[in-house]
Amino acid sequence: MKKLLLFMALVSCLTGCEQRPQPLEIDNSLTAEEISAAKFTPEVMWKMGRIGAATLSPDGSKLLYTVTYYNMEENRGVTAIYLRDMVSGAVRQLTDHASNNLDPQWSASGERFYFISDRSGSSQIWSMEPSGEGLAQVTEFAKDVEAYGVSPRGDKFFYVQRVQVCDRKSADVHKDLPKSKARIYDDLMARHWNYWDEGSYLHIFVGDVTDGKASEGVDIIGAESAWDAPLAPYFDAGEISWSADGAKLAYTCKPLTGYEYAVSTDSDIFIYDVATGESLNICKAMPDGVKFNTDRRRIPQMPGYDKYPIFSPNGKMVAFRSQRRAGNESDKERLFVWNSETGEMRDLTARFDYNATNLIWDGNEALWFVAPIEATHQLCRVTLDGEVEVLTAGDHDIVSATIAGGRTVVAMQKITHATELFEVDAASGRLAQISNVNQEIYDNIPFGKVEKRWVKTTDGKKMLVWVILPPDFDPAKKYPTLLYCQGGPQSVVSQFWSYRWNFQLMAAQGYVVVAPNRRGLPSFGQEWLDQISGDYSGQNIRDYLSAIDDVAREPWCDKERLGCVGASYGGYSVFFLAGCHQQRFKAFIAHCGIFNFESMYGETEELFFINNDYGGPYWDKANRTAQRSYANSPHKFVDKWDTPILIITGEYDFRIPYTQSLQAFTAARARGLDARLVEFENEAHQVFKPQNSLVWNREFFGWLDKYLK
């Protein structure tokens, strides 16, 4: 949730299209018509409360969490903080809807908690007693506080603020021309994800807290450092953590600029010493005599993503997530532990072929983490000897966990319901639901059944496919059916709940949804995941067709009414399948898809991504992998396009620029095909704004209904 909060704050700051929230009226009760219709619609979905950050008090007796609600007419939402008594089950709303109140964090004593609020007109740190009394403003800075963390002793804190490092705007470079609107660059990364680099970056500051008031801190990244910490583009505050004594701060940084930044994922873990003001990089240039890994093989560098450091309770060790290969953002996320006394570095998940995320120390001898396993996400525990135990089971996604005072609470979601909070029984792994913020919707709106099937692929392997049926499914009838193509491309098709690509929303409109975990997706081992890199048009495309062909053999599937939809890599998949589907599909929808590999190479920003996934640049004629990728770019098969296509894009999408969608739309219309372009001028790679979402859904289902019903 911290990642999303910072990401959305950045969107607001850089696009300049949002104003500070005013009191927002929230009345998201279902209307009589909605209850009577008993149908899940986009309008109903946007009435749902969205659970965010959750954290147990140090003694485990209380739980703080946030819920965000939206007002469609005002086209915005507001986030409030709630408290649950873990003994009585009583729940109280601690903040109202007059301001956004985010990221609650307990003091070490549990007598107060901190949070970020914009109630003063800017985003600052506040504190409050769990009773709701004693509200106090902790920071009163001129700039917004983007993220924070108070040390366990309560006398220090870190905060994240934007720092102007260099001039990019022509009006700043050429001060005699103040009305000029140019930006000036000498190297790459002119833009990132959804914003232009205008010379400002997020930096970490460390300051003092005295009598509940915080002072301006020291920029530990360096005022002249032209890079972000935490890392762009998501700016996740989980990449920063205090030691228990407050003497040290661990943080993630990628101190690269320009072309070097664009082609590498090489971030490192740094340990900042509050007393000396110095930072130690524990992933590079290790001291003499250091031991490496459990088999003692020397690792001279750690060149991939190293992120999310957390200190052990005794302060002697730092656990973090590490990827082995620079340039591959979807390499295995290993769980490493660094011992500050011996310098030993251990990979605790060397014998565990799944990613490790959401790390939490279990005393000083083990860690909890969340792992994607066979298209689900489960809570796991690993000892310092590398023995992994999977603690939970079932078709669900555990998305986060908080552990304190002998209690474990997780945020969990399924394809059949949005995120809710559950308490985990440590002995049995059973989950007991303790929140139900959308009970009225679940009581009145039916959802479709989710079936799990294993489909044989063309190379003789088994692929997990979710099939989502309409709520009123009747096997005696025939249904239009959608093949869902996942983006990423390395993003698992798990038991996720999405407010943008919602399987239940599709099923409620009368469609069967086929969602395959094709090659290139996590949770089935690294070999399955790695297959897609350098082979976009290969086995993973055949996996898609295996999935839809398998379901099409069912008597209730109408083979004459098949559609194909997807976003990002899924959008690429739609464009590619449009040229080779052999008349399987009657309608396509591509959102922010890659259409032309060569122009994509010159238009995107993080070159490491396409260097890894394409195999290299288009001009490297000796690179057989790259040349195979470019030879199979979707734009080279437009002569075979024969099916209506809806193309959706966002003007602020700099990862897969909107020009890719424009090229595809031009090609479709020039071919004489029925086609429609929906372009959002104030959205990026995803559609976040409430009214834009309703437009998206109306266009999405309008297109499918036109050609499949």
HUTA-V467211 format. One record per residue. RES is the residue in one small letter. OMEGA is omega in radians with two decimals (none if undefined). D_CENTER is the distance of its C-alpha to the mean C-alpha in Angstrom with 1 decimal. Layout:
# HUTA-V467211
res	omega	d_center
RES	OMEGA	D_CENTER
RES	OMEGA	D_CENTER
This chain:
# HUTA-V467211
res	omega	d_center
m	3.10	8.8
k	3.14	10.3
k	-3.13	7.3
l	-3.12	7.2
l	-3.13	11.0
l	3.13	11.7
f	-3.14	9.8
m	3.08	11.8
a	3.12	14.8
l	3.10	14.8
v	-3.12	14.9
s	-3.08	17.8
c	-2.97	19.5
l	3.13	19.6
t	3.11	20.3
g	-3.03	22.9
c	-3.13	22.7
e	3.04	22.0
q	3.09	24.6
r	-3.07	24.5
p	2.95	24.3
q	3.13	27.7
p	-3.04	28.4
l	3.10	26.7
e	3.13	28.4
i	3.02	26.5
d	-3.04	28.4
n	3.07	26.1
s	3.08	28.8
l	3.06	29.4
t	3.09	32.4
a	3.14	35.5
e	-3.14	34.7
e	3.10	31.2
i	3.14	32.6
s	-3.12	35.4
a	3.12	33.3
a	-3.08	31.0
k	3.11	28.4
f	-3.09	24.7
t	3.05	24.2
p	3.13	21.6
e	3.09	23.7
v	-3.12	23.6
m	-3.11	19.8
w	2.99	19.5
k	-3.07	21.9
m	2.98	19.6
g	-3.07	18.7
r	-3.14	15.1
i	3.12	15.1
g	-3.05	13.0
a	3.09	14.0
a	-3.11	16.9
t	3.09	19.4
l	3.02	22.9
s	-3.09	25.9
p	3.13	27.5
d	3.09	30.1
g	-3.05	27.7
s	-3.08	29.8
k	3.14	27.3
l	3.00	23.7
l	3.06	21.9
y	3.14	19.0
t	3.02	17.8
v	3.10	17.9
t	3.05	17.1
y	-3.09	19.6
y	3.00	20.2
n	-3.03	23.6
m	-3.10	23.7
e	-3.14	26.9
e	3.02	25.7
n	3.12	22.4
r	3.14	20.4
g	3.11	19.2
v	-3.06	20.1
t	3.13	18.8
a	-3.14	21.4
i	3.13	21.8
y	3.08	23.5
l	3.06	25.5
r	2.99	26.5
d	-3.02	29.6
m	3.11	28.9
v	-3.09	32.6
s	-3.08	33.7
g	-3.13	30.5
a	-3.12	31.2
v	3.08	28.4
r	3.01	28.9
q	-3.04	27.0
l	3.11	27.4
t	-3.11	26.4
d	-3.09	27.3
h	3.09	25.6
a	3.12	27.4
s	3.05	24.6
n	-3.10	20.9
n	-2.88	20.7
l	2.93	17.6
d	3.10	16.6
p	3.12	19.9
q	-3.10	21.2
w	2.89	24.5
s	-3.10	27.4
a	-3.13	28.9
s	-3.07	31.7
g	-3.12	29.8
e	3.09	32.2
r	2.95	29.8
f	-3.13	26.1
y	3.08	24.3
f	3.05	21.8
i	3.12	20.8
s	3.05	22.7
d	-3.08	23.8
r	3.14	27.0
s	-3.10	29.2
g	3.01	28.0
s	-3.10	25.4
s	-3.12	22.5
q	3.11	24.4
i	3.08	24.5
w	3.03	26.6
s	-3.06	27.9
m	2.99	29.5
e	3.13	31.3
p	3.07	29.9
s	-3.05	32.9
g	3.13	31.5
e	2.99	34.3
g	3.13	34.6
l	-3.13	32.0
a	3.09	32.1
q	-3.06	30.4
v	3.12	29.6
t	3.05	28.8
e	-3.07	30.5
f	3.11	29.2
a	-3.13	29.7
k	3.06	26.1
d	2.94	23.0
v	-3.07	21.4
e	3.12	17.7
a	-3.06	17.2
y	2.99	19.8
g	3.13	21.1
v	-3.12	24.7
s	-3.13	26.6
p	3.13	27.9
r	3.05	31.4
g	-3.08	30.4
d	3.12	32.3
k	3.03	29.5
f	2.96	26.1
f	3.02	23.5
y	-3.11	21.9
v	3.10	19.8
q	3.11	21.5
r	-3.10	21.7
v	3.06	24.7
q	-3.03	26.7
v	-3.07	27.6
c	-3.11	29.2
d	3.04	30.5
r	-3.10	28.9
k	-3.10	30.4
s	3.14	33.9
a	3.07	35.3
d	3.12	34.6
v	3.13	36.0
h	-2.97	38.9
k	3.10	39.7
d	3.14	42.8
l	-2.99	40.6
p	-3.12	38.4
k	3.10	37.7
s	-3.09	36.2
k	3.13	32.6
a	2.94	31.9
r	-3.00	29.3
i	-3.08	30.7
y	3.05	29.1
d	-3.12	30.7
d	-3.08	27.8
l	-3.04	24.4
m	3.04	21.1
a	3.09	22.8
r	-3.06	19.5
h	3.06	15.8
w	-3.10	13.0
n	-3.09	14.6
y	3.02	17.4
w	3.05	20.7
d	3.14	21.5
e	3.01	24.4
g	3.10	25.1
s	-3.07	23.2
y	3.07	20.6
l	3.12	19.0
h	3.10	21.2
i	3.08	21.7
f	3.06	24.9
v	-3.12	26.9
g	-3.10	29.6
d	2.99	32.0
v	-3.14	32.1
t	-3.14	35.7
d	3.06	36.9
g	3.13	33.5
k	-3.10	33.2
a	3.11	31.0
s	3.06	32.5
e	-3.05	31.1
g	3.13	29.6
v	3.08	29.8
d	-3.07	27.3
i	3.09	26.6
i	3.14	24.9
g	-3.02	28.0
a	-3.13	28.9
e	-3.06	29.4
s	-3.07	26.2
a	3.05	24.4
w	-3.03	20.9
d	2.92	18.0
a	0.07	17.5
p	-2.94	14.8
l	2.95	13.4
a	0.05	12.5
p	-3.03	10.6
y	3.03	8.1
f	-3.04	11.1
d	-3.13	9.9
a	3.05	13.2
g	3.10	12.7
e	-3.09	14.0
i	3.09	17.4
s	3.11	19.8
w	2.87	23.6
s	-3.05	26.3
a	-3.13	28.3
d	3.12	31.2
g	-3.11	29.3
a	-3.08	31.0
k	3.11	28.0
l	3.07	24.5
a	-3.13	22.0
y	3.13	19.4
t	3.10	17.4
c	3.07	18.7
k	-3.00	19.1
p	3.11	22.6
l	3.09	23.0
t	2.99	23.8
g	-3.08	24.6
y	3.14	24.9
e	3.11	24.3
y	-3.04	20.8
a	-3.03	20.1
v	-3.04	21.2
s	2.99	19.8
t	-2.93	16.9
d	3.00	19.5
s	-3.08	18.1
d	3.06	20.3
i	3.13	20.8
f	3.07	23.4
i	-3.13	25.6
y	3.09	27.1
d	-3.07	30.6
v	-3.07	31.3
a	-3.07	35.0
t	-3.09	35.3
g	-3.12	32.4
e	3.11	31.6
s	3.09	28.5
l	3.04	28.6
n	-3.10	26.4
i	-3.12	26.3
c	-3.13	24.8
k	3.03	27.5
a	-3.10	31.3
m	-3.11	31.8
p	3.09	35.2
d	3.09	38.2
g	-3.11	38.7
v	3.06	35.0
k	-3.10	34.3
f	2.96	31.4
n	-3.08	29.7
t	3.12	31.5
d	3.03	33.7
r	3.04	34.6
r	-3.11	33.8
r	3.01	33.2
i	-3.03	29.8
p	3.12	30.9
q	2.98	27.4
m	-2.87	23.8
p	-3.10	22.6
g	3.06	18.9
y	2.94	15.7
d	-2.96	16.9
k	2.94	14.6
y	3.11	14.4
p	3.02	18.1
i	3.12	19.9
f	2.95	23.7
s	-3.12	25.8
p	-3.14	27.9
n	3.08	30.9
g	-3.06	29.2
k	-3.06	30.5
m	3.03	27.3
v	3.04	23.8
a	3.11	21.1
f	3.11	18.1
r	-3.04	15.8
s	3.01	17.4
q	-2.97	17.2
r	-2.95	20.7
r	3.03	20.7
a	3.13	20.2
g	3.10	18.7
n	-3.09	16.7
e	-3.10	13.0
s	3.02	12.9
d	3.12	15.9
k	3.07	16.5
e	-3.12	14.9
r	3.09	18.3
l	3.14	19.2
f	3.01	21.8
v	3.09	24.2
w	3.11	26.4
n	-3.06	29.7
s	-3.11	30.9
e	-3.09	34.6
t	-3.06	35.0
g	-3.11	32.3
e	3.10	31.4
m	-3.09	28.0
r	2.97	27.0
d	-3.06	24.5
l	-3.08	24.4
t	3.14	22.6
a	-3.12	24.8
r	-3.08	26.2
f	-2.95	23.0
d	3.12	21.4
y	3.12	17.9
n	3.04	14.9
a	-3.13	15.1
t	3.06	12.2
n	-3.05	12.7
l	3.07	16.2
i	3.11	19.0
w	2.99	22.7
d	-2.98	25.3
g	3.10	28.3
n	-3.00	29.1
e	-3.08	29.5
a	3.09	26.2
l	2.91	22.5
w	3.03	20.2
f	3.09	16.8
v	-3.12	14.5
a	2.99	14.9
p	-3.09	14.1
i	3.12	17.7
e	3.03	19.0
a	2.97	16.1
t	3.04	15.8
h	-3.02	14.2
q	3.06	17.1
l	-3.09	18.3
c	3.08	20.3
r	3.12	22.8
v	3.07	24.3
t	3.11	27.5
l	3.04	28.4
d	3.09	30.4
g	3.09	27.4
e	-3.06	28.2
v	3.05	25.1
e	3.06	25.4
v	-2.96	23.1
l	-3.10	23.7
t	3.13	22.3
a	3.10	22.8
g	-3.14	22.2
d	3.14	20.1
h	3.02	17.2
d	2.93	13.7
i	-3.02	13.9
v	3.08	10.5
s	-3.13	12.3
a	3.00	16.0
t	-3.02	18.6
i	3.13	22.0
a	3.05	25.3
g	3.14	28.9
g	3.13	29.0
r	3.05	26.3
t	3.08	22.9
v	3.13	20.6
v	2.93	17.3
a	-3.03	14.8
m	3.10	15.1
q	3.05	14.6
k	3.02	16.4
i	-3.09	16.9
t	3.06	19.8
h	-3.14	18.4
a	-3.07	15.6
t	2.99	14.4
e	-3.11	17.6
l	-3.12	18.9
f	3.00	21.1
e	-3.09	23.5
v	3.01	23.9
d	-3.02	27.4
a	-3.08	27.4
a	-3.04	30.4
s	-3.07	29.6
g	-3.14	25.8
r	-3.12	26.4
l	3.10	24.0
a	-3.08	25.6
q	-3.13	23.9
i	3.03	24.5
s	3.08	22.8
n	-3.03	23.2
v	-3.11	22.1
n	-3.05	22.6
q	-3.12	25.8
e	3.14	27.7
i	-3.13	25.5
y	3.14	25.6
d	-3.01	29.4
n	-3.07	30.1
i	3.11	27.7
p	3.08	27.8
f	-3.08	24.9
g	3.11	25.4
k	3.09	25.9
v	3.12	23.5
e	3.14	25.4
k	3.12	24.4
r	3.08	26.4
w	-3.06	26.8
v	3.09	27.9
k	-3.13	30.0
t	-3.07	28.9
t	3.09	31.3
d	2.98	31.4
g	3.10	32.3
k	3.11	29.0
k	-3.10	27.4
m	3.11	24.0
l	-3.13	22.3
v	3.00	22.0
w	3.06	21.0
v	-3.09	23.5
i	-3.06	23.1
l	3.05	26.5
p	-3.09	27.6
p	-3.12	28.5
d	-3.03	32.2
f	3.10	32.2
d	-3.07	35.7
p	3.11	36.3
a	-3.14	39.5
k	3.05	37.7
k	-3.03	35.9
y	2.94	32.4
p	-2.98	30.6
t	-3.09	27.7
l	2.93	24.4
l	3.11	22.8
y	3.14	19.0
c	-3.05	17.6
q	3.07	14.1
g	3.11	12.1
g	0.03	10.5
p	-3.03	13.3
q	3.12	12.2
s	-3.04	9.8
v	2.98	11.7
v	-3.01	13.4
s	3.10	13.5
q	-3.05	14.7
f	3.01	11.6
w	-3.11	12.4
s	3.04	11.1
y	3.07	12.8
r	3.09	12.8
w	-3.01	13.8
n	-3.09	15.6
f	3.14	18.0
q	3.10	20.2
l	3.09	20.7
m	-3.12	21.9
a	-3.12	24.1
a	3.10	25.6
q	3.04	26.9
g	-3.13	28.8
y	2.89	26.8
v	-3.12	26.2
v	3.10	22.7
v	-3.03	22.6
a	-3.06	19.2
p	2.98	19.9
n	-3.08	18.1
r	3.11	19.8
r	-3.13	20.3
g	3.14	17.5
l	3.13	15.1
p	3.02	14.4
s	3.07	16.2
f	-3.14	19.6
g	-3.04	20.5
q	3.13	20.0
e	3.10	22.8
w	-3.12	21.3
l	-3.03	18.0
d	-3.01	20.0
q	-3.00	22.3
i	-3.07	20.4
s	-3.09	20.4
g	-3.08	23.5
d	-3.11	24.2
y	-3.02	22.1
s	-3.01	25.2
g	-2.98	26.4
q	-3.12	25.9
n	3.06	22.5
i	3.08	24.2
r	3.08	27.1
d	3.08	24.8
y	-3.07	23.6
l	3.07	27.3
s	-3.11	28.2
a	-3.09	25.9
i	3.12	27.2
d	3.12	30.8
d	-3.13	30.7
v	-3.12	29.7
a	3.09	32.2
r	3.11	35.0
e	-3.11	34.6
p	-3.12	37.4
w	3.11	35.1
c	3.11	33.0
d	-3.09	34.6
k	3.10	34.5
e	-3.13	35.8
r	3.10	32.8
l	3.06	29.7
g	-3.12	26.7
c	-3.04	23.8
v	3.08	20.5
g	-3.12	17.1
a	3.10	14.6
s	3.02	13.9
y	3.06	15.3
g	3.05	16.3
g	3.00	18.1
y	-3.12	19.8
s	3.11	20.8
v	-3.14	22.4
f	-3.13	24.3
f	3.13	25.5
l	3.11	26.5
a	3.13	28.3
g	-3.10	30.7
c	-3.01	31.3
h	3.09	30.8
q	3.03	34.5
q	3.05	34.6
r	-2.93	32.4
f	3.13	30.4
k	3.11	31.8
a	3.08	28.7
f	2.97	25.6
i	3.13	22.5
a	3.11	20.3
h	3.06	17.4
c	-3.11	16.7
g	3.05	18.2
i	-3.10	19.9
f	-3.05	23.6
n	-3.03	25.6
f	-3.08	24.6
e	3.12	27.1
s	3.07	26.2
m	-3.13	22.5
y	-3.12	23.4
g	-3.06	25.1
e	-3.08	22.6
t	-3.03	19.2
e	-3.13	18.3
e	-3.07	16.8
l	3.13	19.8
f	-3.09	18.7
f	-3.09	16.4
i	3.00	19.3
n	3.13	21.8
n	-2.99	20.2
d	3.05	19.5
y	-3.06	22.7
g	3.13	24.7
g	-3.12	25.8
p	-3.06	27.2
y	-3.10	29.4
w	3.13	32.5
d	-3.03	32.6
k	3.14	35.2
a	-3.10	35.9
n	-3.04	32.3
r	3.14	32.7
t	3.14	29.1
a	-3.10	28.1
q	3.04	31.1
r	3.11	30.3
s	-3.08	26.8
y	3.10	28.4
a	-3.12	31.2
n	3.04	28.8
s	-3.08	26.9
p	-3.06	26.8
h	-3.13	29.1
k	-3.12	31.9
f	-3.13	32.2
v	3.13	32.4
d	3.13	36.1
k	3.11	35.1
w	-3.09	32.9
d	-2.96	34.8
t	3.10	32.4
p	-3.08	31.2
i	3.01	27.7
l	-3.09	25.4
i	-3.07	23.2
i	3.13	20.5
t	3.10	19.0
g	-3.05	17.9
e	3.13	20.2
y	3.09	17.6
d	3.10	15.7
f	3.05	16.7
r	2.99	14.6
i	-2.96	16.6
p	-3.08	19.2
y	3.10	20.8
t	3.04	24.0
q	3.12	22.9
s	3.10	23.0
l	3.10	26.2
q	-3.12	27.8
a	3.13	26.9
f	3.10	28.3
t	3.14	31.4
a	-3.12	32.0
a	-3.12	31.8
r	3.10	34.2
a	3.07	36.5
r	3.14	36.7
g	-3.12	37.8
l	2.94	35.0
d	-3.09	33.8
a	3.08	30.6
r	3.08	28.7
l	3.02	26.3
v	-3.07	24.0
e	3.14	22.8
f	-3.08	20.9
e	-3.10	22.2
n	3.05	19.7
e	3.14	16.4
a	-3.08	14.3
h	3.05	12.1
q	3.10	11.2
v	-3.06	13.7
f	-2.97	13.1
k	-3.00	16.7
p	-3.08	18.7
q	3.03	21.7
n	3.13	20.0
s	3.11	18.1
l	3.06	21.6
v	3.13	23.0
w	-3.09	20.3
n	3.12	21.2
r	3.11	24.9
e	-3.13	24.9
f	-3.09	22.8
f	3.06	25.2
g	3.13	28.2
w	3.13	27.9
l	-3.12	27.5
d	-3.12	30.4
k	-3.01	32.6
y	-3.09	32.5
l	3.13	31.8
k	none	33.8
